[in-house]
């Protein structure tokens, strides 16, 4: 399974690449872990892959999933589910905690 580092995610965002950044946590945790330009599609709710497909528009579009930190396995499970369904997916290593630790702000 592909992974994305903080530096790679910064590059994707800086170059305005066409990709979908998905926070896989429940809505109540999304507010505290929201990376700018990300959307919330909770893994715990039904129809996760269908919701991602409807939002991305294609399985070929890069989907980067993330959660709170390395201690959270939500994005890893989501990446596996999407990978098994044939998506172009990568798991952002470190999640929101790594993003914040790199000096980048979380959205409020």
C-alpha positions in Angstrom: 0.0 0.0 0.0 1.3 3.5 -0.9 2.0 6.0 1.8 2.5 9.8 1.7 5.0 11.7 3.9 4.4 15.2 5.2 6.8 16.7 2.6 5.0 14.9 -0.2 1.6 16.1 1.0 2.9 19.7 1.2 4.2 19.3 -2.4 0.9 18.0 -3.7 -0.9 20.9 -2.1 1.6 23.5 -3.2 1.5 22.3 -6.8 -2.4 22.3 -6.7 -2.4 18.6 -7.8 -5.8 17.1 -8.4 -6.3 14.8 -5.4 -8.8 14.2 -2.7 -7.6 14.6 1.0 -9.9 12.6 3.2 -10.1 12.6 7.0 -11.5 9.2 8.0 -12.4 10.1 11.6 -15.9 10.7 13.0 -17.3 14.2 12.5 -16.7 15.1 16.2 -13.0 14.4 15.8 -12.7 16.0 12.3 -12.9 19.6 13.7 -9.8 18.9 15.9 -7.8 17.1 13.1 -8.8 19.0 10.0 -5.9 19.7 7.5 -6.9 22.6 5.3 -8.7 21.5 2.1 -9.5 18.1 3.5 -13.0 16.6 3.7 -14.6 14.3 6.2 -15.8 10.9 5.1 -15.9 8.8 8.3 -14.8 5.2 7.9 -17.1 4.1 10.7 -20.2 5.1 8.7 -21.6 2.7 6.1 -20.8 3.0 2.4 -17.4 4.5 2.9 -16.0 3.4 -0.6 -19.2 4.6 -2.3 -19.0 8.0 -0.7 -15.3 8.3 -1.7 -16.1 7.3 -5.2 -19.0 9.8 -5.4 -16.8 12.6 -4.1 -13.7 11.7 -6.2 -15.6 11.0 -9.3 -13.2 8.2 -10.4 -11.1 5.4 -8.8 -8.1 6.8 -10.8 -8.0 10.1 -8.9 -5.5 10.1 -6.1 -7.1 9.8 -2.7 -5.0 10.5 0.3 -6.5 9.3 3.6 -5.4 10.4 7.1 -6.5 10.3 10.7 -5.2 11.8 14.0 -1.7 10.3 14.3 0.4 7.2 14.1 -1.5 5.8 17.1 -4.7 5.9 15.0 -5.4 3.1 12.5 -8.5 4.5 10.9 -6.7 5.8 7.8 -4.7 2.6 7.4 -8.0 0.5 7.4 -9.6 3.0 5.0 -6.6 2.9 2.7 -6.7 -0.9 2.6 -10.5 -0.9 1.9 -10.0 1.6 -0.9 -7.0 -0.3 -2.3 -8.9 -3.5 -2.3 -11.7 -1.7 -4.2 -9.2 -0.6 -6.9 -8.7 3.0 -5.9 -5.5 5.0 -6.4 -5.0 5.6 -2.7 -2.2 6.5 -0.3 -2.2 6.7 3.5 -0.7 9.9 5.0 1.8 8.8 7.6 1.5 10.5 10.9 -1.9 12.2 10.1 -2.9 15.5 11.6 -0.3 15.3 14.4 2.5 15.1 11.9 1.0 17.9 9.9 0.8 20.2 12.9 4.3 19.1 14.1 5.8 20.2 10.7 4.6 23.7 11.5 1.5 23.7 9.3 -1.8 24.9 10.8 -4.9 22.8 11.2 -8.1 24.4 9.9 -10.5 25.7 12.5 
